[in-house]
């Protein structure tokens, strides 16, 4: 199991506290420092079963500067969204937890973190 997190994020800290409390074995990826490649973002999207716009933090200042709220949300624009997430990792929703069964969740709630634990 791996968790993509920003240590300054309270949701990330809560997820880590829950994982630690359950004695889970996991690897931490500080994705703002160890920025995921476009291929890694595509892979995690596949594991999540989501599209890039589903995990984009549209209220971030960078998102507003880029105007992502107005971007097309379809297959033709998918590459643009993924490139933006790789170039501006602050836009990636957090935390993302990849489970051992090949799936992933956005762990913003205790329930989602427990779901990932149940898959590992």
Biopython code that builds the backbone (N, CA, C, O; Angstrom):
import numpy as np
from Bio.PDB.StructureBuilder import StructureBuilder

atoms = [
    (1, "UNK", "N", (0.851, -1.161, 0.000)),
    (1, "UNK", "CA", (0.000, 0.000, 0.000)),
    (1, "UNK", "C", (0.905, 1.234, 0.000)),
    (1, "UNK", "O", (1.939, 1.286, 0.665)),
    (2, "UNK", "N", (0.458, 2.227, -0.785)),
    (2, "UNK", "CA", (1.189, 3.486, -0.842)),
    (2, "UNK", "C", (0.196, 4.618, -0.635)),
    (2, "UNK", "O", (-0.948, 4.534, -1.080)),
    (3, "UNK", "N", (0.632, 5.677, 0.041)),
    (3, "UNK", "CA", (-0.208, 6.836, 0.230)),
    (3, "UNK", "C", (0.498, 8.067, -0.327)),
    (3, "UNK", "O", (1.608, 8.404, 0.083)),
    (4, "UNK", "N", (-0.165, 8.727, -1.264)),
    (4, "UNK", "CA", (0.338, 9.991, -1.805)),
    (4, "UNK", "C", (-0.203, 11.072, -0.896)),
    (4, "UNK", "O", (-1.416, 11.222, -0.742)),
    (5, "UNK", "N", (0.711, 11.832, -0.291)),
    (5, "UNK", "CA", (0.245, 12.831, 0.655)),
    (5, "UNK", "C", (1.065, 14.103, 0.628)),
    (5, "UNK", "O", (2.176, 14.164, 0.099)),
    (6, "UNK", "N", (0.461, 15.111, 1.223)),
    (6, "UNK", "CA", (1.099, 16.386, 1.516)),
    (6, "UNK", "C", (1.063, 16.485, 3.035)),
    (6, "UNK", "O", (-0.020, 16.557, 3.615)),
    (7, "UNK", "N", (2.226, 16.491, 3.695)),
    (7, "UNK", "CA", (2.227, 16.475, 5.157)),
    (7, "UNK", "C", (1.541, 17.690, 5.784)),
    (7, "UNK", "O", (1.165, 17.639, 6.955)),
    (8, "UNK", "N", (1.371, 18.772, 5.037)),
    (8, "UNK", "CA", (0.694, 19.958, 5.562)),
    (8, "UNK", "C", (-0.827, 19.818, 5.547)),
    (8, "UNK", "O", (-1.533, 20.663, 6.098)),
    (9, "UNK", "N", (-1.328, 18.764, 4.924)),
    (9, "UNK", "CA", (-2.770, 18.554, 4.749)),
    (9, "UNK", "C", (-3.353, 17.791, 5.944)),
    (9, "UNK", "O", (-2.859, 16.723, 6.305)),
    (10, "UNK", "N", (-4.394, 18.340, 6.546)),
    (10, "UNK", "CA", (-5.003, 17.689, 7.712)),
    (10, "UNK", "C", (-5.652, 16.355, 7.338)),
    (10, "UNK", "O", (-5.618, 15.418, 8.136)),
    (11, "UNK", "N", (-6.242, 16.248, 6.141)),
    (11, "UNK", "CA", (-6.849, 14.984, 5.705)),
    (11, "UNK", "C", (-5.776, 13.909, 5.549)),
    (11, "UNK", "O", (-6.007, 12.743, 5.870)),
    (12, "UNK", "N", (-4.598, 14.305, 5.053)),
    (12, "UNK", "CA", (-3.486, 13.356, 4.910)),
    (12, "UNK", "C", (-3.003, 12.889, 6.274)),
    (12, "UNK", "O", (-2.761, 11.700, 6.484)),
    (13, "UNK", "N", (-2.863, 13.830, 7.198)),
    (13, "UNK", "CA", (-2.412, 13.457, 8.541)),
    (13, "UNK", "C", (-3.417, 12.528, 9.218)),
    (13, "UNK", "O", (-3.029, 11.584, 9.906)),
    (14, "UNK", "N", (-4.702, 12.796, 9.023)),
    (14, "UNK", "CA", (-5.740, 11.923, 9.592)),
    (14, "UNK", "C", (-5.659, 10.520, 9.002)),
    (14, "UNK", "O", (-5.801, 9.528, 9.716)),
    (15, "UNK", "N", (-5.430, 10.445, 7.690)),
    (15, "UNK", "CA", (-5.315, 9.138, 7.028)),
    (15, "UNK", "C", (-4.123, 8.359, 7.582)),
    (15, "UNK", "O", (-4.232, 7.166, 7.864)),
    (16, "UNK", "N", (-2.994, 9.035, 7.736)),
    (16, "UNK", "CA", (-1.798, 8.384, 8.278)),
    (16, "UNK", "C", (-2.051, 7.925, 9.713)),
    (16, "UNK", "O", (-1.651, 6.823, 10.088)),
    (17, "UNK", "N", (-2.709, 8.758, 10.516)),
    (17, "UNK", "CA", (-3.021, 8.368, 11.896)),
    (17, "UNK", "C", (-3.881, 7.112, 11.923)),
    (17, "UNK", "O", (-3.659, 6.223, 12.744)),
    (18, "UNK", "N", (-4.861, 7.036, 11.029)),
    (18, "UNK", "CA", (-5.731, 5.862, 10.971)),
    (18, "UNK", "C", (-4.949, 4.627, 10.530)),
    (18, "UNK", "O", (-5.082, 3.555, 11.120)),
    (19, "UNK", "N", (-4.122, 4.789, 9.475)),
    (19, "UNK", "CA", (-3.308, 3.665, 9.015)),
    (19, "UNK", "C", (-2.387, 3.178, 10.122)),
    (19, "UNK", "O", (-2.252, 1.974, 10.342)),
    (20, "UNK", "N", (-1.752, 4.119, 10.820)),
    (20, "UNK", "CA", (-0.861, 3.745, 11.921)),
    (20, "UNK", "C", (-1.633, 3.059, 13.042)),
    (20, "UNK", "O", (-1.168, 2.073, 13.613)),
    (21, "UNK", "N", (-2.809, 3.586, 13.352)),
    (21, "UNK", "CA", (-3.633, 3.010, 14.410)),
    (21, "UNK", "C", (-4.065, 1.586, 14.099)),
    (21, "UNK", "O", (-4.274, 0.780, 15.005)),
    (22, "UNK", "N", (-4.195, 1.284, 12.822)),
    (22, "UNK", "CA", (-4.577, -0.071, 12.396)),
    (22, "UNK", "C", (-3.362, -0.967, 12.175)),
    (22, "UNK", "O", (-3.509, -2.143, 11.842)),
    (23, "UNK", "N", (-2.162, -0.415, 12.360)),
    (23, "UNK", "CA", (-0.948, -1.201, 12.174)),
    (23, "UNK", "C", (-0.668, -1.550, 10.725)),
    (23, "UNK", "O", (-0.017, -2.554, 10.436)),
    (24, "UNK", "N", (-1.156, -0.725, 9.817)),
    (24, "UNK", "CA", (-0.997, -0.995, 8.384)),
    (24, "UNK", "C", (0.450, -0.780, 7.946)),
    (24, "UNK", "O", (1.175, 0.060, 8.479)),
    (25, "UNK", "N", (0.829, -1.569, 6.963)),
    (25, "UNK", "CA", (2.141, -1.416, 6.341)),
    (25, "UNK", "C", (1.943, -0.620, 5.054)),
    (25, "UNK", "O", (1.169, -1.022, 4.185)),
    (26, "UNK", "N", (2.642, 0.506, 4.930)),
    (26, "UNK", "CA", (2.468, 1.362, 3.762)),
    (26, "UNK", "C", (3.736, 2.169, 3.500)),
    (26, "UNK", "O", (4.607, 2.301, 4.359)),
    (27, "UNK", "N", (3.804, 2.693, 2.301)),
    (27, "UNK", "CA", (4.896, 3.572, 1.889)),
    (27, "UNK", "C", (4.318, 4.962, 1.682)),
    (27, "UNK", "O", (3.231, 5.116, 1.125)),
    (28, "UNK", "N", (5.048, 5.969, 2.132)),
    (28, "UNK", "CA", (4.624, 7.354, 1.955)),
    (28, "UNK", "C", (5.279, 7.940, 0.716)),
    (28, "UNK", "O", (6.483, 7.794, 0.504)),
    (29, "UNK", "N", (4.478, 8.598, -0.090)),
    (29, "UNK", "CA", (5.005, 9.345, -1.236)),
    (29, "UNK", "C", (4.560, 10.791, -1.067)),
    (29, "UNK", "O", (3.375, 11.110, -1.160)),
    (30, "UNK", "N", (5.526, 11.649, -0.819)),
    (30, "UNK", "CA", (5.245, 13.084, -0.740)),
    (30, "UNK", "C", (5.210, 13.612, -2.169)),
    (30, "UNK", "O", (6.231, 14.024, -2.721)),
    (31, "UNK", "N", (4.037, 13.593, -2.747)),
    (31, "UNK", "CA", (3.904, 13.812, -4.186)),
    (31, "UNK", "C", (4.237, 15.230, -4.647)),
    (31, "UNK", "O", (4.391, 15.464, -5.845)),
    (32, "UNK", "N", (4.351, 16.177, -3.715)),
    (32, "UNK", "CA", (4.787, 17.518, -4.119)),
    (32, "UNK", "C", (6.297, 17.560, -4.332)),
    (32, "UNK", "O", (6.806, 18.399, -5.075)),
    (33, "UNK", "N", (7.006, 16.643, -3.670)),
    (33, "UNK", "CA", (8.459, 16.541, -3.826)),
    (33, "UNK", "C", (8.827, 15.469, -4.850)),
    (33, "UNK", "O", (9.712, 15.671, -5.682)),
    (34, "UNK", "N", (8.148, 14.344, -4.782)),
    (34, "UNK", "CA", (8.358, 13.213, -5.694)),
    (34, "UNK", "C", (7.161, 13.199, -6.651)),
    (34, "UNK", "O", (6.253, 12.376, -6.534)),
    (35, "UNK", "N", (7.194, 14.131, -7.593)),
    (35, "UNK", "CA", (6.049, 14.390, -8.462)),
    (35, "UNK", "C", (5.776, 13.200, -9.382)),
    (35, "UNK", "O", (6.682, 12.712, -10.059)),
    (36, "UNK", "N", (4.528, 12.736, -9.404)),
    (36, "UNK", "CA", (4.194, 11.619, -10.295)),
    (36, "UNK", "C", (4.282, 12.026, -11.765)),
    (36, "UNK", "O", (3.955, 13.153, -12.136)),
    (37, "UNK", "N", (4.723, 11.101, -12.570)),
    (37, "UNK", "CA", (4.787, 11.333, -14.016)),
    (37, "UNK", "C", (3.375, 11.218, -14.597)),
    (37, "UNK", "O", (2.447, 10.773, -13.923)),
    (38, "UNK", "N", (3.235, 11.620, -15.839)),
    (38, "UNK", "CA", (1.944, 11.474, -16.507)),
    (38, "UNK", "C", (1.524, 10.005, -16.539)),
    (38, "UNK", "O", (0.350, 9.690, -16.340)),
    (39, "UNK", "N", (2.474, 9.111, -16.788)),
    (39, "UNK", "CA", (2.149, 7.682, -16.808)),
    (39, "UNK", "C", (1.682, 7.194, -15.434)),
    (39, "UNK", "O", (0.749, 6.396, -15.342)),
    (40, "UNK", "N", (2.326, 7.668, -14.376)),
    (40, "UNK", "CA", (1.913, 7.275, -13.026)),
    (40, "UNK", "C", (0.519, 7.819, -12.707)),
    (40, "UNK", "O", (-0.276, 7.146, -12.051)),
    (41, "UNK", "N", (0.227, 9.024, -13.166)),
    (41, "UNK", "CA", (-1.107, 9.590, -12.952)),
    (41, "UNK", "C", (-2.145, 8.780, -13.718)),
    (41, "UNK", "O", (-3.219, 8.491, -13.189)),
    (42, "UNK", "N", (-1.835, 8.412, -14.957)),
    (42, "UNK", "CA", (-2.759, 7.561, -15.729)),
    (42, "UNK", "C", (-3.013, 6.240, -14.988)),
    (42, "UNK", "O", (-4.148, 5.773, -14.898)),
    (43, "UNK", "N", (-1.944, 5.657, -14.468)),
    (43, "UNK", "CA", (-2.073, 4.377, -13.763)),
    (43, "UNK", "C", (-2.937, 4.515, -12.515)),
    (43, "UNK", "O", (-3.797, 3.671, -12.264)),
    (44, "UNK", "N", (-2.722, 5.560, -11.738)),
    (44, "UNK", "CA", (-3.512, 5.721, -10.520)),
    (44, "UNK", "C", (-4.964, 6.050, -10.865)),
    (44, "UNK", "O", (-5.875, 5.638, -10.147)),
    (45, "UNK", "N", (-5.190, 6.780, -11.943)),
    (45, "UNK", "CA", (-6.567, 7.034, -12.380)),
    (45, "UNK", "C", (-7.266, 5.725, -12.734)),
    (45, "UNK", "O", (-8.436, 5.526, -12.407)),
    (46, "UNK", "N", (-6.540, 4.841, -13.400)),
    (46, "UNK", "CA", (-7.104, 3.532, -13.715)),
    (46, "UNK", "C", (-7.442, 2.750, -12.460)),
    (46, "UNK", "O", (-8.473, 2.081, -12.397)),
    (47, "UNK", "N", (-6.578, 2.831, -11.467)),
    (47, "UNK", "CA", (-6.821, 2.129, -10.204)),
    (47, "UNK", "C", (-8.000, 2.735, -9.450)),
    (47, "UNK", "O", (-8.763, 2.031, -8.789)),
    (48, "UNK", "N", (-8.131, 4.065, -9.564)),
    (48, "UNK", "CA", (-9.240, 4.759, -8.903)),
    (48, "UNK", "C", (-10.563, 4.565, -9.638)),
    (48, "UNK", "O", (-11.638, 4.626, -9.040)),
    (49, "UNK", "N", (-10.463, 4.329, -10.955)),
    (49, "UNK", "CA", (-11.671, 4.280, -11.771)),
    (49, "UNK", "C", (-12.250, 5.670, -11.988)),
    (49, "UNK", "O", (-13.461, 5.835, -12.135)),
    (50, "UNK", "N", (-11.368, 6.671, -12.005)),
    (50, "UNK", "CA", (-11.794, 8.063, -12.152)),
    (50, "UNK", "C", (-11.108, 8.716, -13.339)),
    (50, "UNK", "O", (-10.189, 8.154, -13.934)),
    (51, "UNK", "N", (-11.565, 9.892, -13.667)),
    (51, "UNK", "CA", (-10.963, 10.717, -14.710)),
    (51, "UNK", "C", (-10.113, 11.797, -14.044)),
    (51, "UNK", "O", (-10.298, 12.073, -12.859)),
    (52, "UNK", "N", (-9.185, 12.413, -14.780)),
    (52, "UNK", "CA", (-8.300, 13.399, -14.151)),
    (52, "UNK", "C", (-9.052, 14.582, -13.536)),
    (52, "UNK", "O", (-8.636, 15.108, -12.503)),
    (53, "UNK", "N", (-10.148, 15.002, -14.158)),
    (53, "UNK", "CA", (-10.904, 16.129, -13.602)),
    (53, "UNK", "C", (-11.572, 15.749, -12.290)),
    (53, "UNK", "O", (-11.922, 16.626, -11.500)),
    (54, "UNK", "N", (-11.754, 14.449, -12.044)),
    (54, "UNK", "CA", (-12.351, 13.992, -10.788)),
    (54, "UNK", "C", (-11.395, 14.149, -9.611)),
    (54, "UNK", "O", (-11.839, 14.232, -8.466)),
    (55, "UNK", "N", (-10.097, 14.190, -9.873)),
    (55, "UNK", "CA", (-9.117, 14.308, -8.779)),
    (55, "UNK", "C", (-8.373, 15.640, -8.838)),
    (55, "UNK", "O", (-7.300, 15.775, -8.250)),
    (56, "UNK", "N", (-8.925, 16.611, -9.534)),
    (56, "UNK", "CA", (-8.289, 17.919, -9.652)),
    (56, "UNK", "C", (-8.892, 18.875, -8.625)),
    (56, "UNK", "O", (-10.110, 19.017, -8.518)),
    (57, "UNK", "N", (-8.017, 19.517, -7.886)),
    (57, "UNK", "CA", (-8.427, 20.506, -6.883)),
    (57, "UNK", "C", (-8.642, 21.842, -7.606)),
    (57, "UNK", "O", (-7.712, 22.630, -7.771)),
    (58, "UNK", "N", (-9.865, 22.071, -8.022)),
    (58, "UNK", "CA", (-10.169, 23.221, -8.884)),
    (58, "UNK", "C", (-10.181, 24.554, -8.142)),
    (58, "UNK", "O", (-10.215, 25.610, -8.773)),
    (59, "UNK", "N", (-10.154, 24.517, -6.817)),
    (59, "UNK", "CA", (-10.151, 25.769, -6.048)),
    (59, "UNK", "C", (-8.742, 26.280, -5.737)),
    (59, "UNK", "O", (-8.586, 27.382, -5.210)),
    (60, "UNK", "N", (-7.725, 25.493, -6.058)),
    (60, "UNK", "CA", (-6.347, 25.935, -5.841)),
    (60, "UNK", "C", (-6.041, 27.155, -6.717)),
    (60, "UNK", "O", (-6.592, 27.293, -7.809)),
    (61, "UNK", "N", (-5.167, 28.028, -6.237)),
    (61, "UNK", "CA", (-4.804, 29.229, -6.997)),
    (61, "UNK", "C", (-4.279, 28.873, -8.389)),
    (61, "UNK", "O", (-4.613, 29.530, -9.375)),
    (62, "UNK", "N", (-3.455, 27.829, -8.457)),
    (62, "UNK", "CA", (-2.907, 27.408, -9.754)),
    (62, "UNK", "C", (-4.015, 26.970, -10.707)),
    (62, "UNK", "O", (-3.948, 27.234, -11.907)),
    (63, "UNK", "N", (-5.018, 26.310, -10.178)),
    (63, "UNK", "CA", (-6.145, 25.865, -11.012)),
    (63, "UNK", "C", (-6.900, 27.070, -11.558)),
    (63, "UNK", "O", (-7.311, 27.086, -12.718)),
    (64, "UNK", "N", (-7.076, 28.068, -10.717)),
    (64, "UNK", "CA", (-7.774, 29.274, -11.161)),
    (64, "UNK", "C", (-6.965, 30.003, -12.223)),
    (64, "UNK", "O", (-7.521, 30.500, -13.203)),
    (65, "UNK", "N", (-5.641, 30.066, -12.025)),
    (65, "UNK", "CA", (-4.777, 30.702, -13.025)),
    (65, "UNK", "C", (-4.853, 29.987, -14.363)),
    (65, "UNK", "O", (-4.864, 30.620, -15.419)),
    (66, "UNK", "N", (-4.904, 28.660, -14.309)),
    (66, "UNK", "CA", (-4.987, 27.861, -15.536)),
    (66, "UNK", "C", (-6.393, 27.862, -16.144)),
    (66, "UNK", "O", (-6.566, 27.547, -17.321)),
    (67, "UNK", "N", (-7.376, 28.213, -15.345)),
    (67, "UNK", "CA", (-8.756, 28.204, -15.823)),
    (67, "UNK", "C", (-9.326, 26.817, -16.012)),
    (67, "UNK", "O", (-10.153, 26.604, -16.899)),
    (68, "UNK", "N", (-8.894, 25.860, -15.187)),
    (68, "UNK", "CA", (-9.304, 24.468, -15.401)),
    (68, "UNK", "C", (-10.807, 24.239, -15.282)),
    (68, "UNK", "O", (-11.334, 23.306, -15.887)),
    (69, "UNK", "N", (-11.499, 25.065, -14.522)),
    (69, "UNK", "CA", (-12.950, 24.879, -14.391)),
    (69, "UNK", "C", (-13.657, 24.965, -15.742)),
    (69, "UNK", "O", (-14.718, 24.373, -15.940)),
    (70, "UNK", "N", (-13.056, 25.707, -16.661)),
    (70, "UNK", "CA", (-13.665, 25.883, -17.979)),
    (70, "UNK", "C", (-13.186, 24.841, -18.995)),
    (70, "UNK", "O", (-13.693, 24.808, -20.117)),
    (71, "UNK", "N", (-12.234, 24.001, -18.633)),
    (71, "UNK", "CA", (-11.705, 23.022, -19.572)),
    (71, "UNK", "C", (-12.759, 21.963, -19.896)),
    (71, "UNK", "O", (-13.584, 21.598, -19.058)),
    (72, "UNK", "N", (-12.704, 21.489, -21.124)),
    (72, "UNK", "CA", (-13.575, 20.390, -21.556)),
    (72, "UNK", "C", (-13.247, 19.154, -20.727)),
    (72, "UNK", "O", (-12.090, 18.891, -20.397)),
    (73, "UNK", "N", (-14.286, 18.413, -20.403)),
    (73, "UNK", "CA", (-14.121, 17.184, -19.615)),
    (73, "UNK", "C", (-14.590, 16.001, -20.444)),
    (73, "UNK", "O", (-15.681, 15.468, -20.241)),
    (74, "UNK", "N", (-13.744, 15.605, -21.379)),
    (74, "UNK", "CA", (-14.044, 14.422, -22.183)),
    (74, "UNK", "C", (-12.738, 13.782, -22.623)),
    (74, "UNK", "O", (-11.655, 14.284, -22.320)),
    (75, "UNK", "N", (-12.845, 12.683, -23.332)),
    (75, "UNK", "CA", (-11.667, 11.904, -23.727)),
    (75, "UNK", "C", (-10.658, 12.730, -24.519)),
    (75, "UNK", "O", (-9.452, 12.511, -24.402)),
    (76, "UNK", "N", (-11.137, 13.676, -25.322)),
    (76, "UNK", "CA", (-10.215, 14.483, -26.129)),
    (76, "UNK", "C", (-9.360, 15.401, -25.271)),
    (76, "UNK", "O", (-8.269, 15.794, -25.686)),
    (77, "UNK", "N", (-9.839, 15.751, -24.076)),
    (77, "UNK", "CA", (-9.115, 16.666, -23.192)),
    (77, "UNK", "C", (-8.356, 15.942, -22.077)),
    (77, "UNK", "O", (-7.643, 16.576, -21.299)),
    (78, "UNK", "N", (-8.505, 14.643, -22.001)),
    (78, "UNK", "CA", (-7.906, 13.868, -20.904)),
    (78, "UNK", "C", (-6.401, 14.113, -20.779)),
    (78, "UNK", "O", (-5.896, 14.311, -19.673)),
    (79, "UNK", "N", (-5.684, 14.100, -21.902)),
    (79, "UNK", "CA", (-4.240, 14.313, -21.877)),
    (79, "UNK", "C", (-3.860, 15.676, -21.328)),
    (79, "UNK", "O", (-2.869, 15.807, -20.610)),
    (80, "UNK", "N", (-4.645, 16.691, -21.664)),
    (80, "UNK", "CA", (-4.384, 18.039, -21.150)),
    (80, "UNK", "C", (-4.501, 18.069, -19.631)),
    (80, "UNK", "O", (-3.667, 18.666, -18.950)),
    (81, "UNK", "N", (-5.525, 17.432, -19.109)),
    (81, "UNK", "CA", (-5.730, 17.383, -17.668)),
    (81, "UNK", "C", (-4.586, 16.643, -16.970)),
    (81, "UNK", "O", (-4.074, 17.095, -15.946)),
    (82, "UNK", "N", (-4.196, 15.509, -17.534)),
    (82, "UNK", "CA", (-3.115, 14.711, -16.928)),
    (82, "UNK", "C", (-1.805, 15.495, -16.959)),
    (82, "UNK", "O", (-1.056, 15.487, -15.982)),
    (83, "UNK", "N", (-1.524, 16.165, -18.062)),
    (83, "UNK", "CA", (-0.313, 16.983, -18.156)),
    (83, "UNK", "C", (-0.333, 18.086, -17.106)),
    (83, "UNK", "O", (0.698, 18.385, -16.502)),
    (84, "UNK", "N", (-1.488, 18.689, -16.885)),
    (84, "UNK", "CA", (-1.593, 19.753, -15.879)),
    (84, "UNK", "C", (-1.336, 19.217, -14.478)),
    (84, "UNK", "O", (-0.673, 19.873, -13.675)),
    (85, "UNK", "N", (-1.862, 18.018, -14.175)),
    (85, "UNK", "CA", (-1.629, 17.432, -12.860)),
    (85, "UNK", "C", (-0.147, 17.118, -12.644)),
    (85, "UNK", "O", (0.375, 17.296, -11.544)),
    (86, "UNK", "N", (0.521, 16.654, -13.687)),
    (86, "UNK", "CA", (1.954, 16.355, -13.574)),
    (86, "UNK", "C", (2.773, 17.637, -13.437)),
    (86, "UNK", "O", (3.762, 17.671, -12.706)),
    (87, "UNK", "N", (2.363, 18.678, -14.133)),
    (87, "UNK", "CA", (3.097, 19.947, -14.085)),
    (87, "UNK", "C", (2.787, 20.753, -12.824)),
    (87, "UNK", "O", (3.603, 21.558, -12.374)),
    (88, "UNK", "N", (1.610, 20.529, -12.264)),
    (88, "UNK", "CA", (1.158, 21.282, -11.084)),
    (88, "UNK", "C", (0.600, 20.304, -10.049)),
    (88, "UNK", "O", (-0.615, 20.222, -9.867)),
    (89, "UNK", "N", (1.483, 19.561, -9.369)),
    (89, "UNK", "CA", (1.001, 18.499, -8.475)),
    (89, "UNK", "C", (0.116, 18.994, -7.331)),
    (89, "UNK", "O", (-0.617, 18.198, -6.743)),
    (90, "UNK", "N", (0.162, 20.272, -7.003)),
    (90, "UNK", "CA", (-0.737, 20.790, -5.968)),
    (90, "UNK", "C", (-2.205, 20.590, -6.346)),
    (90, "UNK", "O", (-3.089, 20.605, -5.489)),
    (91, "UNK", "N", (-2.445, 20.403, -7.639)),
    (91, "UNK", "CA", (-3.820, 20.233, -8.107)),
    (91, "UNK", "C", (-4.353, 18.827, -7.869)),
    (91, "UNK", "O", (-5.551, 18.593, -8.028)),
    (92, "UNK", "N", (-3.492, 17.887, -7.493)),
    (92, "UNK", "CA", (-3.922, 16.498, -7.275)),
    (92, "UNK", "C", (-4.623, 16.384, -5.921)),
    (92, "UNK", "O", (-4.080, 16.776, -4.888)),
    (93, "UNK", "N", (-5.834, 15.842, -5.952)),
    (93, "UNK", "CA", (-6.586, 15.606, -4.718)),
    (93, "UNK", "C", (-5.790, 14.676, -3.819)),
    (93, "UNK", "O", (-5.073, 13.803, -4.307)),
    (94, "UNK", "N", (-5.907, 14.851, -2.543)),
    (94, "UNK", "CA", (-5.123, 14.080, -1.590)),
    (94, "UNK", "C", (-5.958, 13.703, -0.383)),
    (94, "UNK", "O", (-6.976, 14.331, -0.092)),
    (95, "UNK", "N", (-5.518, 12.677, 0.309)),
    (95, "UNK", "CA", (-4.502, 11.693, -0.035)),
    (95, "UNK", "C", (-5.065, 10.625, -0.981)),
    (95, "UNK", "O", (-6.263, 10.342, -0.985)),
    (96, "UNK", "N", (-4.189, 10.058, -1.760)),
    (96, "UNK", "CA", (-4.558, 8.924, -2.605)),
    (96, "UNK", "C", (-3.853, 7.702, -2.034)),
    (96, "UNK", "O", (-2.640, 7.706, -1.824)),
    (97, "UNK", "N", (-4.631, 6.665, -1.788)),
    (97, "UNK", "CA", (-4.088, 5.428, -1.211)),
    (97, "UNK", "C", (-4.263, 4.310, -2.229)),
    (97, "UNK", "O", (-5.379, 4.005, -2.649)),
    (98, "UNK", "N", (-3.147, 3.703, -2.618)),
    (98, "UNK", "CA", (-3.196, 2.563, -3.529)),
    (98, "UNK", "C", (-3.204, 1.296, -2.674)),
    (98, "UNK", "O", (-2.338, 1.095, -1.822)),
    (99, "UNK", "N", (-4.187, 0.465, -2.918)),
    (99, "UNK", "CA", (-4.341, -0.768, -2.144)),
    (99, "UNK", "C", (-3.596, -1.919, -2.814)),
    (99, "UNK", "O", (-3.274, -1.867, -4.001)),
    (100, "UNK", "N", (-3.335, -2.944, -2.032)),
    (100, "UNK", "CA", (-2.582, -4.099, -2.525)),
    (100, "UNK", "C", (-3.330, -4.899, -3.587)),
    (100, "UNK", "O", (-2.713, -5.660, -4.333)),
    (101, "UNK", "N", (-4.652, -4.735, -3.666)),
    (101, "UNK", "CA", (-5.422, -5.498, -4.649)),
    (101, "UNK", "C", (-5.446, -4.834, -6.030)),
    (101, "UNK", "O", (-6.134, -5.305, -6.935)),
    (102, "UNK", "N", (-4.693, -3.739, -6.187)),
    (102, "UNK", "CA", (-4.622, -3.067, -7.483)),
    (102, "UNK", "C", (-5.574, -1.896, -7.630)),
    (102, "UNK", "O", (-5.558, -1.218, -8.657)),
    (103, "UNK", "N", (-6.403, -1.644, -6.626)),
    (103, "UNK", "CA", (-7.313, -0.514, -6.661)),
    (103, "UNK", "C", (-6.707, 0.661, -5.886)),
    (103, "UNK", "O", (-5.609, 0.557, -5.340)),
    (104, "UNK", "N", (-7.428, 1.760, -5.846)),
    (104, "UNK", "CA", (-6.998, 2.923, -5.079)),
    (104, "UNK", "C", (-8.231, 3.688, -4.627)),
    (104, "UNK", "O", (-9.317, 3.516, -5.181)),
    (105, "UNK", "N", (-8.057, 4.534, -3.616)),
    (105, "UNK", "CA", (-9.118, 5.405, -3.133)),
    (105, "UNK", "C", (-8.534, 6.785, -2.851)),
    (105, "UNK", "O", (-7.346, 6.932, -2.564)),
    (106, "UNK", "N", (-9.401, 7.789, -2.942)),
    (106, "UNK", "CA", (-9.053, 9.109, -2.435)),
    (106, "UNK", "C", (-9.481, 9.072, -0.972)),
    (106, "UNK", "O", (-10.672, 9.014, -0.665)),
    (107, "UNK", "N", (-8.508, 9.105, -0.082)),
    (107, "UNK", "CA", (-8.753, 8.865, 1.339)),
    (107, "UNK", "C", (-9.084, 10.100, 2.144)),
    (107, "UNK", "O", (-8.437, 10.360, 3.159)),
    (108, "UNK", "N", (-10.066, 10.865, 1.724)),
    (108, "UNK", "CA", (-10.427, 12.087, 2.430)),
    (108, "UNK", "C", (-11.325, 11.839, 3.644)),
    (108, "UNK", "O", (-11.541, 12.738, 4.456)),
    (109, "UNK", "N", (-11.843, 10.623, 3.762)),
    (109, "UNK", "CA", (-12.672, 10.279, 4.921)),
    (109, "UNK", "C", (-12.116, 9.026, 5.574)),
    (109, "UNK", "O", (-11.391, 8.253, 4.948)),
    (110, "UNK", "N", (-12.462, 8.837, 6.835)),
    (110, "UNK", "CA", (-12.049, 7.612, 7.536)),
    (110, "UNK", "C", (-12.602, 6.384, 6.832)),
    (110, "UNK", "O", (-11.936, 5.352, 6.761)),
    (111, "UNK", "N", (-13.828, 6.495, 6.308)),
    (111, "UNK", "CA", (-14.448, 5.368, 5.622)),
    (111, "UNK", "C", (-13.642, 4.958, 4.391)),
    (111, "UNK", "O", (-13.457, 3.768, 4.135)),
    (112, "UNK", "N", (-13.163, 5.946, 3.627)),
    (112, "UNK", "CA", (-12.371, 5.643, 2.428)),
    (112, "UNK", "C", (-11.046, 5.002, 2.802)),
    (112, "UNK", "O", (-10.592, 4.081, 2.123)),
    (113, "UNK", "N", (-10.420, 5.474, 3.870)),
    (113, "UNK", "CA", (-9.150, 4.884, 4.327)),
    (113, "UNK", "C", (-9.391, 3.438, 4.771)),
    (113, "UNK", "O", (-8.604, 2.547, 4.452)),
    (114, "UNK", "N", (-10.466, 3.214, 5.495)),
    (114, "UNK", "CA", (-10.794, 1.848, 5.932)),
    (114, "UNK", "C", (-11.090, 0.941, 4.732)),
    (114, "UNK", "O", (-10.770, -0.247, 4.738)),
    (115, "UNK", "N", (-11.703, 1.527, 3.713)),
    (115, "UNK", "CA", (-11.966, 0.760, 2.484)),
    (115, "UNK", "C", (-10.645, 0.287, 1.880)),
    (115, "UNK", "O", (-10.521, -0.870, 1.477)),
    (116, "UNK", "N", (-9.662, 1.180, 1.819)),
    (116, "UNK", "CA", (-8.343, 0.798, 1.286)),
    (116, "UNK", "C", (-7.701, -0.278, 2.153)),
    (116, "UNK", "O", (-7.089, -1.215, 1.640)),
    (117, "UNK", "N", (-7.843, -0.140, 3.454)),
    (117, "UNK", "CA", (-7.302, -1.149, 4.364)),
    (117, "UNK", "C", (-7.942, -2.511, 4.128)),
    (117, "UNK", "O", (-7.265, -3.538, 4.181)),
    (118, "UNK", "N", (-9.231, -2.517, 3.871)),
    (118, "UNK", "CA", (-9.934, -3.759, 3.633)),
    (118, "UNK", "C", (-9.541, -4.425, 2.329)),
    (118, "UNK", "O", (-9.768, -5.622, 2.151)),
    (119, "UNK", "N", (-8.961, -3.674, 1.423)),
    (119, "UNK", "CA", (-8.529, -4.218, 0.136)),
    (119, "UNK", "C", (-7.088, -4.707, 0.170)),
    (119, "UNK", "O", (-6.608, -5.328, -0.778)),
    (120, "UNK", "N", (-6.415, -4.423, 1.258)),
    (120, "UNK", "CA", (-4.989, -4.787, 1.347)),
    (120, "UNK", "C", (-4.756, -5.982, 2.227)),
    (120, "UNK", "O", (-3.615, -6.407, 2.400)),
]
sb = StructureBuilder()
sb.init_structure("model")
sb.init_model(0)
sb.init_chain("A")
sb.init_seg("    ")
for serial, (resi, resn, name, xyz) in enumerate(atoms, 1):
    if name == "N":
        sb.init_residue(resn, " ", resi, " ")
    sb.init_atom(name, np.array(xyz, "f"), 0.0, 1.0, " ", f" {name:<3s}", serial, name[0])
structure = sb.get_structure()
